[in-house]
Each structure stands twice: as structure tokens, then as C-alpha cells.
Amino acid sequence: MTILSRPSFDRAFSGLDSETKAEVRSAAALLPQAFGKPHVHAGLGVRKVGKYFEFRVGLKWRVLFLIRKGDPVLVTVGDHGAMVRFVRENPKA
């Protein structure tokens, strides 16, 4: 499983501070082993959000992703409000 990203993720990620970027990288690295294993992914808080999936990074940050050809594709990163807006504005995966 290879972790991929969309330009929308890269733009949002570039606006984060270095500590948050490190936290996002660490959480994303756990995704391949955790996805599809409910007891393992509980720590990441993986859940379905519309056509997307979401995992938590700490208390504040969330990452939306899709699964394409078996690989996670990171779509965007932000706080809860940013995720709600993104899903509302981009209902189709």
C-alpha cells in the first residue's frame, strides 16, 4: 500500500507548522497497517465521512482520504470545520 496525495492535500499541508506536519506524517504512516482493521484503526479514529474517510491527528487536526486501487490518497488536512466545508463543497470523490 502506497500513500498518495492530491494537490488539495499538498496545499493544505504546506500551510501547517512544522510540528503539525510531523504529526500528520506520523499518523499517515500508520494508515496502511490500520485501514480495514477496526481494532487497530481505532487509535487513528478512522471513520467514513460522505464519500471520504477521515483519520485524526491529535485533538484538532483531521485528514480526509480516499482509497483508490487499494492505496490511500490523502485529499486534504484541516480542523473539523475545514473538513465539513470540504465535504460539502466536494461531495463527489
C-alpha positions as CSV (number, residue, x, y, z in Angstrom):
1,M,0.0,0.0,0.0
2,T,1.4,3.4,-1.1
3,I,0.3,6.6,0.4
4,L,-0.5,9.1,-2.3
5,S,-1.8,12.7,-2.1
6,R,-3.8,15.1,-4.2
7,P,-2.7,18.7,-4.9
8,S,-5.5,19.8,-2.5
9,F,-3.8,18.0,0.3
10,D,-0.3,19.4,-0.6
11,R,-1.7,22.9,-0.5
12,A,-3.4,22.5,2.9
13,F,-0.3,20.6,4.3
14,S,2.1,23.3,3.2
15,G,0.2,25.8,5.5
16,L,0.8,23.8,8.6
17,D,3.6,24.5,11.1
18,S,6.5,22.0,11.2
19,E,5.3,20.3,14.4
20,T,1.8,19.6,13.0
21,K,3.4,18.4,9.7
22,A,5.4,15.9,11.6
23,E,2.3,14.7,13.5
24,V,0.4,14.3,10.2
25,R,3.3,12.3,8.6
26,S,3.4,10.0,11.7
27,A,-0.3,9.4,11.7
28,A,-0.4,8.8,7.9
29,A,2.4,6.3,8.2
30,L,0.1,4.2,10.4
31,L,-2.7,4.2,7.9
32,P,-1.6,1.2,5.7
33,Q,-1.4,-1.2,8.7
34,A,-4.6,0.2,10.3
35,F,-7.1,0.7,7.5
36,G,-9.7,-2.1,7.4
37,K,-8.8,-3.4,10.8
38,P,-11.3,-1.8,13.3
39,H,-9.4,-2.6,16.4
40,V,-6.1,-1.2,15.0
41,H,-7.5,1.9,13.4
42,A,-9.4,3.0,16.5
43,G,-6.3,4.9,17.6
44,L,-6.4,6.9,14.3
45,G,-10.2,7.4,14.6
46,V,-10.7,6.3,11.0
47,R,-14.3,6.8,10.0
48,K,-16.4,7.3,6.9
49,V,-17.4,10.9,6.1
50,G,-19.6,11.1,3.0
51,K,-17.6,9.7,0.1
52,Y,-14.4,10.1,2.0
53,F,-12.7,8.6,5.0
54,E,-11.1,10.6,7.8
55,F,-8.4,10.0,10.4
56,R,-7.5,12.1,13.4
57,V,-4.2,13.8,14.1
58,G,-4.2,14.8,17.7
59,L,-7.3,16.6,19.1
60,K,-7.5,19.4,16.5
61,W,-6.5,18.1,13.0
62,R,-8.2,15.7,10.6
63,V,-7.1,14.2,7.3
64,L,-9.6,13.2,4.6
65,F,-8.6,10.4,2.2
66,L,-9.9,8.1,-0.4
67,I,-8.9,4.5,-1.3
68,R,-8.0,4.1,-4.9
69,K,-6.8,0.8,-6.3
70,G,-6.0,-0.3,-2.7
71,D,-3.9,2.8,-1.9
72,P,-4.9,5.7,0.4
73,V,-5.0,9.0,-1.4
74,L,-4.8,12.0,1.0
75,V,-7.2,14.7,-0.1
76,T,-7.0,17.5,2.5
77,V,-6.0,18.3,6.1
78,G,-7.5,20.8,8.5
79,D,-9.7,21.2,11.6
80,H,-13.2,19.9,11.9
81,G,-14.7,23.0,10.3
82,A,-12.5,22.7,7.3
83,M,-13.4,19.1,6.8
84,V,-17.2,19.9,7.0
85,R,-16.7,22.6,4.4
86,F,-14.6,20.4,2.1
87,V,-17.1,17.6,2.1
88,R,-20.0,19.9,1.5
89,E,-18.2,21.6,-1.4
90,N,-16.7,18.4,-2.9
91,P,-19.4,15.7,-2.5
92,K,-18.1,13.5,-5.2
93,A,-14.9,11.6,-4.6
